[in-house]
Amino acid sequence: MEHLLSLKYIWASIVYSFIGIIILVLSFWIIEKITPENLYKEILENKNVALAIILSAFMLAIAIIIASAIHG
């Protein structure tokens, strides 16, 4: 019986992880569409470190929000 409960929690963690990743990618895509410049091009080709730091902070903040929503 305990083995079955453990599998249930493992599958729930996997499903919630995938949902969180999808929401994170979707939110990055929305920010990419809202901004006037191509963020990917700006970071890689123009080496804009400030923009890379801001986007990483955004991704971290969204990840924390998703994790706290999933955790409860």
PDB file of N, H, CA, C and O in Angstrom:
ATOM      1  N   MET A   1       0.824  -1.195   0.000  1.00  0.00           N
ATOM      2  CA  MET A   1       0.000   0.000   0.000  1.00  0.00           C
ATOM      3  C   MET A   1       0.865   1.256   0.000  1.00  0.00           C
ATOM      4  O   MET A   1       0.563   2.218  -0.706  1.00  0.00           O
ATOM      5  N   GLU A   2       1.938   1.252   0.786  1.00  0.00           N
ATOM      6  H   GLU A   2       2.183   0.470   1.359  1.00  0.00           H
ATOM      7  CA  GLU A   2       2.804   2.425   0.829  1.00  0.00           C
ATOM      8  C   GLU A   2       3.496   2.640  -0.512  1.00  0.00           C
ATOM      9  O   GLU A   2       3.752   3.776  -0.912  1.00  0.00           O
ATOM     10  N   HIS A   3       3.796   1.548  -1.200  1.00  0.00           N
ATOM     11  H   HIS A   3       3.589   0.625  -0.875  1.00  0.00           H
ATOM     12  CA  HIS A   3       4.445   1.656  -2.500  1.00  0.00           C
ATOM     13  C   HIS A   3       3.542   2.378  -3.489  1.00  0.00           C
ATOM     14  O   HIS A   3       4.018   3.183  -4.289  1.00  0.00           O
ATOM     15  N   LEU A   4       2.272   2.105  -3.442  1.00  0.00           N
ATOM     16  H   LEU A   4       1.885   1.451  -2.791  1.00  0.00           H
ATOM     17  CA  LEU A   4       1.308   2.734  -4.332  1.00  0.00           C
ATOM     18  C   LEU A   4       1.180   4.227  -4.031  1.00  0.00           C
ATOM     19  O   LEU A   4       1.069   5.038  -4.951  1.00  0.00           O
ATOM     20  N   LEU A   5       1.194   4.593  -2.753  1.00  0.00           N
ATOM     21  H   LEU A   5       1.283   3.935  -2.005  1.00  0.00           H
ATOM     22  CA  LEU A   5       1.115   6.002  -2.390  1.00  0.00           C
ATOM     23  C   LEU A   5       2.362   6.751  -2.827  1.00  0.00           C
ATOM     24  O   LEU A   5       2.271   7.905  -3.246  1.00  0.00           O
ATOM     25  N   SER A   6       3.500   6.130  -2.740  1.00  0.00           N
ATOM     26  H   SER A   6       3.574   5.193  -2.400  1.00  0.00           H
ATOM     27  CA  SER A   6       4.736   6.774  -3.156  1.00  0.00           C
ATOM     28  C   SER A   6       4.717   7.058  -4.654  1.00  0.00           C
ATOM     29  O   SER A   6       5.145   8.128  -5.088  1.00  0.00           O
ATOM     30  N   LEU A   7       4.229   6.114  -5.442  1.00  0.00           N
ATOM     31  H   LEU A   7       3.882   5.244  -5.090  1.00  0.00           H
ATOM     32  CA  LEU A   7       4.151   6.325  -6.875  1.00  0.00           C
ATOM     33  C   LEU A   7       3.193   7.465  -7.220  1.00  0.00           C
ATOM     34  O   LEU A   7       3.429   8.222  -8.162  1.00  0.00           O
ATOM     35  N   LYS A   8       2.129   7.577  -6.462  1.00  0.00           N
ATOM     36  H   LYS A   8       1.937   6.962  -5.697  1.00  0.00           H
ATOM     37  CA  LYS A   8       1.173   8.658  -6.690  1.00  0.00           C
ATOM     38  C   LYS A   8       1.842  10.018  -6.494  1.00  0.00           C
ATOM     39  O   LYS A   8       1.630  10.935  -7.287  1.00  0.00           O
ATOM     40  N   TYR A   9       2.635  10.148  -5.453  1.00  0.00           N
ATOM     41  H   TYR A   9       2.807   9.403  -4.809  1.00  0.00           H
ATOM     42  CA  TYR A   9       3.312  11.408  -5.187  1.00  0.00           C
ATOM     43  C   TYR A   9       4.410  11.684  -6.205  1.00  0.00           C
ATOM     44  O   TYR A   9       4.639  12.837  -6.570  1.00  0.00           O
ATOM     45  N   ILE A  10       5.081  10.655  -6.658  1.00  0.00           N
ATOM     46  H   ILE A  10       4.895   9.719  -6.361  1.00  0.00           H
ATOM     47  CA  ILE A  10       6.113  10.828  -7.677  1.00  0.00           C
ATOM     48  C   ILE A  10       5.498  11.304  -8.977  1.00  0.00           C
ATOM     49  O   ILE A  10       6.013  12.233  -9.600  1.00  0.00           O
ATOM     50  N   TRP A  11       4.401  10.683  -9.401  1.00  0.00           N
ATOM     51  H   TRP A  11       3.982   9.928  -8.895  1.00  0.00           H
ATOM     52  CA  TRP A  11       3.733  11.103 -10.633  1.00  0.00           C
ATOM     53  C   TRP A  11       3.189  12.511 -10.510  1.00  0.00           C
ATOM     54  O   TRP A  11       3.247  13.277 -11.471  1.00  0.00           O
ATOM     55  N   ALA A  12       2.665  12.869  -9.353  1.00  0.00           N
ATOM     56  H   ALA A  12       2.618  12.246  -8.572  1.00  0.00           H
ATOM     57  CA  ALA A  12       2.164  14.229  -9.142  1.00  0.00           C
ATOM     58  C   ALA A  12       3.298  15.242  -9.251  1.00  0.00           C
ATOM     59  O   ALA A  12       3.121  16.314  -9.830  1.00  0.00           O
ATOM     60  N   SER A  13       4.445  14.911  -8.706  1.00  0.00           N
ATOM     61  H   SER A  13       4.589  14.040  -8.236  1.00  0.00           H
ATOM     62  CA  SER A  13       5.603  15.804  -8.799  1.00  0.00           C
ATOM     63  C   SER A  13       6.048  15.975 -10.239  1.00  0.00           C
ATOM     64  O   SER A  13       6.386  17.084 -10.654  1.00  0.00           O
ATOM     65  N   ILE A  14       6.055  14.899 -11.004  1.00  0.00           N
ATOM     66  H   ILE A  14       5.780  13.998 -10.668  1.00  0.00           H
ATOM     67  CA  ILE A  14       6.460  14.972 -12.408  1.00  0.00           C
ATOM     68  C   ILE A  14       5.481  15.811 -13.209  1.00  0.00           C
ATOM     69  O   ILE A  14       5.893  16.651 -14.009  1.00  0.00           O
ATOM     70  N   VAL A  15       4.189  15.593 -13.002  1.00  0.00           N
ATOM     71  H   VAL A  15       3.855  14.911 -12.351  1.00  0.00           H
ATOM     72  CA  VAL A  15       3.168  16.352 -13.735  1.00  0.00           C
ATOM     73  C   VAL A  15       3.252  17.834 -13.387  1.00  0.00           C
ATOM     74  O   VAL A  15       3.223  18.684 -14.277  1.00  0.00           O
ATOM     75  N   TYR A  16       3.356  18.147 -12.102  1.00  0.00           N
ATOM     76  H   TYR A  16       3.380  17.457 -11.379  1.00  0.00           H
ATOM     77  CA  TYR A  16       3.454  19.547 -11.704  1.00  0.00           C
ATOM     78  C   TYR A  16       4.741  20.188 -12.212  1.00  0.00           C
ATOM     79  O   TYR A  16       4.749  21.375 -12.539  1.00  0.00           O
ATOM     80  N   SER A  17       5.811  19.434 -12.282  1.00  0.00           N
ATOM     81  H   SER A  17       5.804  18.470 -12.016  1.00  0.00           H
ATOM     82  CA  SER A  17       7.060  19.970 -12.821  1.00  0.00           C
ATOM     83  C   SER A  17       6.899  20.349 -14.287  1.00  0.00           C
ATOM     84  O   SER A  17       7.332  21.422 -14.709  1.00  0.00           O
ATOM     85  N   PHE A  18       6.274  19.465 -15.065  1.00  0.00           N
ATOM     86  H   PHE A  18       5.922  18.593 -14.723  1.00  0.00           H
ATOM     87  CA  PHE A  18       6.054  19.773 -16.474  1.00  0.00           C
ATOM     88  C   PHE A  18       5.111  20.958 -16.653  1.00  0.00           C
ATOM     89  O   PHE A  18       5.323  21.787 -17.538  1.00  0.00           O
ATOM     90  N   ILE A  19       4.094  21.045 -15.841  1.00  0.00           N
ATOM     91  H   ILE A  19       3.922  20.372 -15.122  1.00  0.00           H
ATOM     92  CA  ILE A  19       3.183  22.187 -15.902  1.00  0.00           C
ATOM     93  C   ILE A  19       3.938  23.478 -15.573  1.00  0.00           C
ATOM     94  O   ILE A  19       3.744  24.498 -16.234  1.00  0.00           O
ATOM     95  N   GLY A  20       4.785  23.434 -14.564  1.00  0.00           N
ATOM     96  H   GLY A  20       4.943  22.605 -14.027  1.00  0.00           H
ATOM     97  CA  GLY A  20       5.586  24.596 -14.196  1.00  0.00           C
ATOM     98  C   GLY A  20       6.531  25.021 -15.304  1.00  0.00           C
ATOM     99  O   GLY A  20       6.677  26.214 -15.571  1.00  0.00           O
ATOM    100  N   ILE A  21       7.176  24.058 -15.955  1.00  0.00           N
ATOM    101  H   ILE A  21       7.057  23.089 -15.738  1.00  0.00           H
ATOM    102  CA  ILE A  21       8.085  24.370 -17.054  1.00  0.00           C
ATOM    103  C   ILE A  21       7.323  24.981 -18.219  1.00  0.00           C
ATOM    104  O   ILE A  21       7.801  25.932 -18.838  1.00  0.00           O
ATOM    105  N   ILE A  22       6.161  24.455 -18.523  1.00  0.00           N
ATOM    106  H   ILE A  22       5.773  23.682 -18.020  1.00  0.00           H
ATOM    107  CA  ILE A  22       5.348  25.000 -19.615  1.00  0.00           C
ATOM    108  C   ILE A  22       4.927  26.432 -19.304  1.00  0.00           C
ATOM    109  O   ILE A  22       4.976  27.291 -20.184  1.00  0.00           O
ATOM    110  N   ILE A  23       4.520  26.700 -18.086  1.00  0.00           N
ATOM    111  H   ILE A  23       4.480  26.003 -17.370  1.00  0.00           H
ATOM    112  CA  ILE A  23       4.130  28.057 -17.702  1.00  0.00           C
ATOM    113  C   ILE A  23       5.326  29.003 -17.766  1.00  0.00           C
ATOM    114  O   ILE A  23       5.186  30.152 -18.186  1.00  0.00           O
ATOM    115  N   LEU A  24       6.499  28.527 -17.353  1.00  0.00           N
ATOM    116  H   LEU A  24       6.612  27.594 -17.012  1.00  0.00           H
ATOM    117  CA  LEU A  24       7.701  29.348 -17.397  1.00  0.00           C
ATOM    118  C   LEU A  24       8.076  29.708 -18.835  1.00  0.00           C
ATOM    119  O   LEU A  24       8.391  30.862 -19.124  1.00  0.00           O
ATOM    120  N   VAL A  25       8.041  28.732 -19.726  1.00  0.00           N
ATOM    121  H   VAL A  25       7.785  27.794 -19.491  1.00  0.00           H
ATOM    122  CA  VAL A  25       8.363  28.990 -21.135  1.00  0.00           C
ATOM    123  C   VAL A  25       7.314  29.901 -21.759  1.00  0.00           C
ATOM    124  O   VAL A  25       7.654  30.800 -22.529  1.00  0.00           O
ATOM    125  N   LEU A  26       6.059  29.680 -21.438  1.00  0.00           N
ATOM    126  H   LEU A  26       5.783  28.950 -20.813  1.00  0.00           H
ATOM    127  CA  LEU A  26       4.989  30.521 -21.965  1.00  0.00           C
ATOM    128  C   LEU A  26       5.137  31.967 -21.498  1.00  0.00           C
ATOM    129  O   LEU A  26       4.951  32.894 -22.287  1.00  0.00           O
ATOM    130  N   SER A  27       5.464  32.164 -20.243  1.00  0.00           N
ATOM    131  H   SER A  27       5.615  31.411 -19.603  1.00  0.00           H
ATOM    132  CA  SER A  27       5.637  33.530 -19.748  1.00  0.00           C
ATOM    133  C   SER A  27       6.848  34.204 -20.396  1.00  0.00           C
ATOM    134  O   SER A  27       6.801  35.403 -20.668  1.00  0.00           O
ATOM    135  N   PHE A  28       7.930  33.462 -20.651  1.00  0.00           N
ATOM    136  H   PHE A  28       7.968  32.487 -20.430  1.00  0.00           H
ATOM    137  CA  PHE A  28       9.080  34.033 -21.363  1.00  0.00           C
ATOM    138  C   PHE A  28       8.683  34.402 -22.784  1.00  0.00           C
ATOM    139  O   PHE A  28       9.097  35.449 -23.282  1.00  0.00           O
ATOM    140  N   TRP A  29       7.893  33.572 -23.446  1.00  0.00           N
ATOM    141  H   TRP A  29       7.557  32.721 -23.041  1.00  0.00           H
ATOM    142  CA  TRP A  29       7.443  33.855 -24.802  1.00  0.00           C
ATOM    143  C   TRP A  29       6.592  35.122 -24.839  1.00  0.00           C
ATOM    144  O   TRP A  29       6.713  35.926 -25.763  1.00  0.00           O
ATOM    145  N   ILE A  30       5.736  35.301 -23.840  1.00  0.00           N
ATOM    146  H   ILE A  30       5.638  34.648 -23.089  1.00  0.00           H
ATOM    147  CA  ILE A  30       4.896  36.498 -23.780  1.00  0.00           C
ATOM    148  C   ILE A  30       5.765  37.743 -23.597  1.00  0.00           C
ATOM    149  O   ILE A  30       5.537  38.755 -24.259  1.00  0.00           O
ATOM    150  N   ILE A  31       6.747  37.679 -22.716  1.00  0.00           N
ATOM    151  H   ILE A  31       6.931  36.856 -22.178  1.00  0.00           H
ATOM    152  CA  ILE A  31       7.651  38.814 -22.525  1.00  0.00           C
ATOM    153  C   ILE A  31       8.425  39.094 -23.807  1.00  0.00           C
ATOM    154  O   ILE A  31       8.649  40.254 -24.152  1.00  0.00           O
ATOM    155  N   GLU A  32       8.833  38.055 -24.510  1.00  0.00           N
ATOM    156  H   GLU A  32       8.651  37.112 -24.230  1.00  0.00           H
ATOM    157  CA  GLU A  32       9.549  38.210 -25.786  1.00  0.00           C
ATOM    158  C   GLU A  32       8.679  38.952 -26.803  1.00  0.00           C
ATOM    159  O   GLU A  32       9.181  39.797 -27.545  1.00  0.00           O
ATOM    160  N   LYS A  33       7.391  38.646 -26.843  1.00  0.00           N
ATOM    161  H   LYS A  33       6.983  37.960 -26.240  1.00  0.00           H
ATOM    162  CA  LYS A  33       6.488  39.297 -27.786  1.00  0.00           C
ATOM    163  C   LYS A  33       6.140  40.731 -27.383  1.00  0.00           C
ATOM    164  O   LYS A  33       5.892  41.570 -28.250  1.00  0.00           O
ATOM    165  N   ILE A  34       6.118  41.019 -26.095  1.00  0.00           N
ATOM    166  H   ILE A  34       6.320  40.338 -25.391  1.00  0.00           H
ATOM    167  CA  ILE A  34       5.759  42.347 -25.616  1.00  0.00           C
ATOM    168  C   ILE A  34       6.886  43.351 -25.861  1.00  0.00           C
ATOM    169  O   ILE A  34       6.621  44.495 -26.229  1.00  0.00           O
ATOM    170  N   THR A  35       8.121  42.941 -25.662  1.00  0.00           N
ATOM    171  H   THR A  35       8.336  42.011 -25.363  1.00  0.00           H
ATOM    172  CA  THR A  35       9.246  43.866 -25.790  1.00  0.00           C
ATOM    173  C   THR A  35       9.502  44.221 -27.251  1.00  0.00           C
ATOM    174  O   THR A  35       9.264  43.404 -28.141  1.00  0.00           O
ATOM    175  N   PRO A  36       9.984  45.431 -27.500  1.00  0.00           N
ATOM    176  CA  PRO A  36      10.185  45.857 -28.889  1.00  0.00           C
ATOM    177  C   PRO A  36      11.364  45.178 -29.589  1.00  0.00           C
ATOM    178  O   PRO A  36      11.332  45.012 -30.808  1.00  0.00           O
ATOM    179  N   GLU A  37      12.385  44.788 -28.861  1.00  0.00           N
ATOM    180  H   GLU A  37      12.411  44.922 -27.870  1.00  0.00           H
ATOM    181  CA  GLU A  37      13.560  44.149 -29.447  1.00  0.00           C
ATOM    182  C   GLU A  37      13.466  42.632 -29.313  1.00  0.00           C
ATOM    183  O   GLU A  37      12.734  42.115 -28.469  1.00  0.00           O
ATOM    184  N   ASN A  38      14.211  41.938 -30.149  1.00  0.00           N
ATOM    185  H   ASN A  38      14.806  42.358 -30.834  1.00  0.00           H
ATOM    186  CA  ASN A  38      14.326  40.490 -30.027  1.00  0.00           C
ATOM    187  C   ASN A  38      15.314  40.197 -28.901  1.00  0.00           C
ATOM    188  O   ASN A  38      16.517  40.406 -29.058  1.00  0.00           O
ATOM    189  N   LEU A  39      14.814  39.719 -27.777  1.00  0.00           N
ATOM    190  H   LEU A  39      13.837  39.549 -27.649  1.00  0.00           H
ATOM    191  CA  LEU A  39      15.659  39.539 -26.598  1.00  0.00           C
ATOM    192  C   LEU A  39      16.753  38.505 -26.822  1.00  0.00           C
ATOM    193  O   LEU A  39      17.891  38.693 -26.392  1.00  0.00           O
ATOM    194  N   TYR A  40      16.412  37.428 -27.487  1.00  0.00           N
ATOM    195  H   TYR A  40      15.488  37.275 -27.837  1.00  0.00           H
ATOM    196  CA  TYR A  40      17.383  36.365 -27.739  1.00  0.00           C
ATOM    197  C   TYR A  40      18.553  36.898 -28.571  1.00  0.00           C
ATOM    198  O   TYR A  40      19.716  36.635 -28.267  1.00  0.00           O
ATOM    199  N   LYS A  41      18.233  37.636 -29.605  1.00  0.00           N
ATOM    200  H   LYS A  41      17.288  37.850 -29.853  1.00  0.00           H
ATOM    201  CA  LYS A  41      19.256  38.213 -30.477  1.00  0.00           C
ATOM    202  C   LYS A  41      20.068  39.263 -29.717  1.00  0.00           C
ATOM    203  O   LYS A  41      21.289  39.329 -29.858  1.00  0.00           O
ATOM    204  N   GLU A  42      19.408  40.059 -28.934  1.00  0.00           N
ATOM    205  H   GLU A  42      18.416  40.005 -28.819  1.00  0.00           H
ATOM    206  CA  GLU A  42      20.076  41.117 -28.177  1.00  0.00           C
ATOM    207  C   GLU A  42      21.081  40.549 -27.182  1.00  0.00           C
ATOM    208  O   GLU A  42      22.160  41.114 -26.999  1.00  0.00           O
ATOM    209  N   ILE A  43      20.742  39.453 -26.547  1.00  0.00           N
ATOM    210  H   ILE A  43      19.866  38.994 -26.696  1.00  0.00           H
ATOM    211  CA  ILE A  43      21.632  38.855 -25.554  1.00  0.00           C
ATOM    212  C   ILE A  43      22.792  38.129 -26.232  1.00  0.00           C
ATOM    213  O   ILE A  43      23.943  38.303 -25.830  1.00  0.00           O
ATOM    214  N   LEU A  44      22.510  37.324 -27.247  1.00  0.00           N
ATOM    215  H   LEU A  44      21.575  37.183 -27.574  1.00  0.00           H
ATOM    216  CA  LEU A  44      23.563  36.508 -27.851  1.00  0.00           C
ATOM    217  C   LEU A  44      24.453  37.273 -28.823  1.00  0.00           C
ATOM    218  O   LEU A  44      25.674  37.129 -28.778  1.00  0.00           O
ATOM    219  N   GLU A  45      23.871  38.076 -29.690  1.00  0.00           N
ATOM    220  H   GLU A  45      22.878  38.193 -29.726  1.00  0.00           H
ATOM    221  CA  GLU A  45      24.676  38.757 -30.701  1.00  0.00           C
ATOM    222  C   GLU A  45      25.278  40.062 -30.189  1.00  0.00           C
ATOM    223  O   GLU A  45      26.437  40.363 -30.474  1.00  0.00           O
ATOM    224  N   ASN A  46      24.506  40.833 -29.441  1.00  0.00           N
ATOM    225  H   ASN A  46      23.564  40.588 -29.210  1.00  0.00           H
ATOM    226  CA  ASN A  46      24.992  42.126 -28.967  1.00  0.00           C
ATOM    227  C   ASN A  46      25.635  42.047 -27.583  1.00  0.00           C
ATOM    228  O   ASN A  46      26.144  43.047 -27.076  1.00  0.00           O
ATOM    229  N   LYS A  47      25.613  40.878 -26.982  1.00  0.00           N
ATOM    230  H   LYS A  47      25.200  40.066 -27.394  1.00  0.00           H
ATOM    231  CA  LYS A  47      26.239  40.636 -25.662  1.00  0.00           C
ATOM    232  C   LYS A  47      25.739  41.615 -24.594  1.00  0.00           C
ATOM    233  O   LYS A  47      26.531  42.195 -23.851  1.00  0.00           O
ATOM    234  N   ASN A  48      24.440  41.787 -24.531  1.00  0.00           N
ATOM    235  H   ASN A  48      23.797  41.316 -25.134  1.00  0.00           H
ATOM    236  CA  ASN A  48      23.836  42.693 -23.566  1.00  0.00           C
ATOM    237  C   ASN A  48      23.705  41.971 -22.219  1.00  0.00           C
ATOM    238  O   ASN A  48      22.756  41.223 -21.989  1.00  0.00           O
ATOM    239  N   VAL A  49      24.675  42.213 -21.342  1.00  0.00           N
ATOM    240  H   VAL A  49      25.446  42.821 -21.529  1.00  0.00           H
ATOM    241  CA  VAL A  49      24.720  41.524 -20.051  1.00  0.00           C
ATOM    242  C   VAL A  49      23.598  42.004 -19.133  1.00  0.00           C
ATOM    243  O   VAL A  49      23.014  41.206 -18.399  1.00  0.00           O
ATOM    244  N   ALA A  50      23.298  43.284 -19.167  1.00  0.00           N
ATOM    245  H   ALA A  50      23.772  43.932 -19.763  1.00  0.00           H
ATOM    246  CA  ALA A  50      22.242  43.826 -18.308  1.00  0.00           C
ATOM    247  C   ALA A  50      20.891  43.176 -18.624  1.00  0.00           C
ATOM    248  O   ALA A  50      20.136  42.825 -17.717  1.00  0.00           O
ATOM    249  N   LEU A  51      20.601  43.022 -19.896  1.00  0.00           N
ATOM    250  H   LEU A  51      21.214  43.307 -20.632  1.00  0.00           H
ATOM    251  CA  LEU A  51      19.346  42.384 -20.292  1.00  0.00           C
ATOM    252  C   LEU A  51      19.322  40.915 -19.877  1.00  0.00           C
ATOM    253  O   LEU A  51      18.282  40.398 -19.470  1.00  0.00           O
ATOM    254  N   ALA A  52      20.460  40.252 -19.979  1.00  0.00           N
ATOM    255  H   ALA A  52      21.305  40.672 -20.309  1.00  0.00           H
ATOM    256  CA  ALA A  52      20.539  38.851 -19.555  1.00  0.00           C
ATOM    257  C   ALA A  52      20.294  38.718 -18.056  1.00  0.00           C
ATOM    258  O   ALA A  52      19.637  37.773 -17.619  1.00  0.00           O
ATOM    259  N   ILE A  53      20.807  39.644 -17.274  1.00  0.00           N
ATOM    260  H   ILE A  53      21.341  40.411 -17.629  1.00  0.00           H
ATOM    261  CA  ILE A  53      20.594  39.613 -15.822  1.00  0.00           C
ATOM    262  C   ILE A  53      19.127  39.867 -15.493  1.00  0.00           C
ATOM    263  O   ILE A  53      18.561  39.198 -14.628  1.00  0.00           O
ATOM    264  N   ILE A  54      18.512  40.824 -16.172  1.00  0.00           N
ATOM    265  H   ILE A  54      18.972  41.367 -16.875  1.00  0.00           H
ATOM    266  CA  ILE A  54      17.096  41.124 -15.925  1.00  0.00           C
ATOM    267  C   ILE A  54      16.217  39.930 -16.302  1.00  0.00           C
ATOM    268  O   ILE A  54      15.298  39.581 -15.562  1.00  0.00           O
ATOM    269  N   LEU A  55      16.493  39.304 -17.444  1.00  0.00           N
ATOM    270  H   LEU A  55      17.241  39.588 -18.045  1.00  0.00           H
ATOM    271  CA  LEU A  55      15.700  38.144 -17.849  1.00  0.00           C
ATOM    272  C   LEU A  55      15.907  36.956 -16.921  1.00  0.00           C
ATOM    273  O   LEU A  55      14.966  36.211 -16.652  1.00  0.00           O
ATOM    274  N   SER A  56      17.122  36.773 -16.431  1.00  0.00           N
ATOM    275  H   SER A  56      17.887  37.379 -16.650  1.00  0.00           H
ATOM    276  CA  SER A  56      17.345  35.671 -15.492  1.00  0.00           C
ATOM    277  C   SER A  56      16.616  35.925 -14.174  1.00  0.00           C
ATOM    278  O   SER A  56      16.089  34.994 -13.565  1.00  0.00           O
ATOM    279  N   ALA A  57      16.585  37.181 -13.735  1.00  0.00           N
ATOM    280  H   ALA A  57      17.013  37.937 -14.230  1.00  0.00           H
ATOM    281  CA  ALA A  57      15.828  37.512 -12.523  1.00  0.00           C
ATOM    282  C   ALA A  57      14.326  37.284 -12.736  1.00  0.00           C
ATOM    283  O   ALA A  57      13.631  36.800 -11.843  1.00  0.00           O
ATOM    284  N   PHE A  58      13.839  37.635 -13.925  1.00  0.00           N
ATOM    285  H   PHE A  58      14.403  38.028 -14.651  1.00  0.00           H
ATOM    286  CA  PHE A  58      12.436  37.392 -14.260  1.00  0.00           C
ATOM    287  C   PHE A  58      12.120  35.895 -14.229  1.00  0.00           C
ATOM    288  O   PHE A  58      11.115  35.478 -13.653  1.00  0.00           O
ATOM    289  N   MET A  59      12.982  35.096 -14.849  1.00  0.00           N
ATOM    290  H   MET A  59      13.798  35.435 -15.316  1.00  0.00           H
ATOM    291  CA  MET A  59      12.759  33.649 -14.886  1.00  0.00           C
ATOM    292  C   MET A  59      12.792  33.059 -13.468  1.00  0.00           C
ATOM    293  O   MET A  59      11.989  32.189 -13.132  1.00  0.00           O
ATOM    294  N   LEU A  60      13.722  33.540 -12.651  1.00  0.00           N
ATOM    295  H   LEU A  60      14.375  34.247 -12.925  1.00  0.00           H
ATOM    296  CA  LEU A  60      13.802  33.059 -11.276  1.00  0.00           C
ATOM    297  C   LEU A  60      12.555  33.444 -10.480  1.00  0.00           C
ATOM    298  O   LEU A  60      12.040  32.641  -9.701  1.00  0.00           O
ATOM    299  N   ALA A  61      12.072  34.667 -10.674  1.00  0.00           N
ATOM    300  H   ALA A  61      12.489  35.319 -11.307  1.00  0.00           H
ATOM    301  CA  ALA A  61      10.866  35.105  -9.963  1.00  0.00           C
ATOM    302  C   ALA A  61       9.652  34.289 -10.376  1.00  0.00           C
ATOM    303  O   ALA A  61       8.865  33.878  -9.523  1.00  0.00           O
ATOM    304  N   ILE A  62       9.488  34.050 -11.666  1.00  0.00           N
ATOM    305  H   ILE A  62      10.127  34.384 -12.359  1.00  0.00           H
ATOM    306  CA  ILE A  62       8.362  33.236 -12.135  1.00  0.00           C
ATOM    307  C   ILE A  62       8.484  31.811 -11.605  1.00  0.00           C
ATOM    308  O   ILE A  62       7.483  31.203 -11.226  1.00  0.00           O
ATOM    309  N   ALA A  63       9.701  31.275 -11.575  1.00  0.00           N
ATOM    310  H   ALA A  63      10.514  31.768 -11.883  1.00  0.00           H
ATOM    311  CA  ALA A  63       9.903  29.918 -11.045  1.00  0.00           C
ATOM    312  C   ALA A  63       9.541  29.837  -9.568  1.00  0.00           C
ATOM    313  O   ALA A  63       8.955  28.847  -9.130  1.00  0.00           O
ATOM    314  N   ILE A  64       9.878  30.856  -8.802  1.00  0.00           N
ATOM    315  H   ILE A  64      10.354  31.661  -9.157  1.00  0.00           H
ATOM    316  CA  ILE A  64       9.523  30.869  -7.372  1.00  0.00           C
ATOM    317  C   ILE A  64       8.005  30.941  -7.200  1.00  0.00           C
ATOM    318  O   ILE A  64       7.442  30.258  -6.344  1.00  0.00           O
ATOM    319  N   ILE A  65       7.355  31.751  -7.998  1.00  0.00           N
ATOM    320  H   ILE A  65       7.812  32.306  -8.694  1.00  0.00           H
ATOM    321  CA  ILE A  65       5.892  31.857  -7.929  1.00  0.00           C
ATOM    322  C   ILE A  65       5.232  30.519  -8.291  1.00  0.00           C
ATOM    323  O   ILE A  65       4.294  30.088  -7.621  1.00  0.00           O
ATOM    324  N   ILE A  66       5.719  29.870  -9.342  1.00  0.00           N
ATOM    325  H   ILE A  66       6.481  30.220  -9.887  1.00  0.00           H
ATOM    326  CA  ILE A  66       5.164  28.582  -9.743  1.00  0.00           C
ATOM    327  C   ILE A  66       5.385  27.532  -8.664  1.00  0.00           C
ATOM    328  O   ILE A  66       4.486  26.753  -8.347  1.00  0.00           O
ATOM    329  N   ALA A  67       6.591  27.518  -8.101  1.00  0.00           N
ATOM    330  H   ALA A  67       7.322  28.151  -8.358  1.00  0.00           H
ATOM    331  CA  ALA A  67       6.919  26.531  -7.053  1.00  0.00           C
ATOM    332  C   ALA A  67       6.046  26.746  -5.819  1.00  0.00           C
ATOM    333  O   ALA A  67       5.571  25.778  -5.225  1.00  0.00           O
ATOM    334  N   SER A  68       5.831  27.985  -5.431  1.00  0.00           N
ATOM    335  H   SER A  68       6.217  28.771  -5.914  1.00  0.00           H
ATOM    336  CA  SER A  68       4.994  28.219  -4.251  1.00  0.00           C
ATOM    337  C   SER A  68       3.529  27.900  -4.541  1.00  0.00           C
ATOM    338  O   SER A  68       2.802  27.474  -3.644  1.00  0.00           O
ATOM    339  N   ALA A  69       3.092  28.100  -5.775  1.00  0.00           N
ATOM    340  H   ALA A  69       3.683  28.446  -6.504  1.00  0.00           H
ATOM    341  CA  ALA A  69       1.714  27.745  -6.131  1.00  0.00           C
ATOM    342  C   ALA A  69       1.517  26.236  -6.120  1.00  0.00           C
ATOM    343  O   ALA A  69       0.471  25.746  -5.695  1.00  0.00           O
ATOM    344  N   ILE A  70       2.511  25.508  -6.580  1.00  0.00           N
ATOM    345  H   ILE A  70       3.361  25.906  -6.925  1.00  0.00           H
ATOM    346  CA  ILE A  70       2.417  24.052  -6.600  1.00  0.00           C
ATOM    347  C   ILE A  70       2.539  23.485  -5.192  1.00  0.00           C
ATOM    348  O   ILE A  70       1.831  22.545  -4.830  1.00  0.00           O
ATOM    349  N   HIS A  71       3.431  24.054  -4.409  1.00  0.00           N
ATOM    350  H   HIS A  71       4.006  24.817  -4.703  1.00  0.00           H
ATOM    351  CA  HIS A  71       3.667  23.540  -3.052  1.00  0.00           C
ATOM    352  C   HIS A  71       2.458  23.777  -2.162  1.00  0.00           C
ATOM    353  O   HIS A  71       2.122  22.932  -1.333  1.00  0.00           O
ATOM    354  N   GLY A  72       1.814  24.901  -2.325  1.00  0.00           N
ATOM    355  H   GLY A  72       2.087  25.588  -2.998  1.00  0.00           H
ATOM    356  CA  GLY A  72       0.613  25.165  -1.538  1.00  0.00           C
ATOM    357  C   GLY A  72       0.816  26.135  -0.518  1.00  0.00           C
ATOM    358  O   GLY A  72      -0.114  26.455   0.223  1.00  0.00           O
TER     359      GLY A  72
END
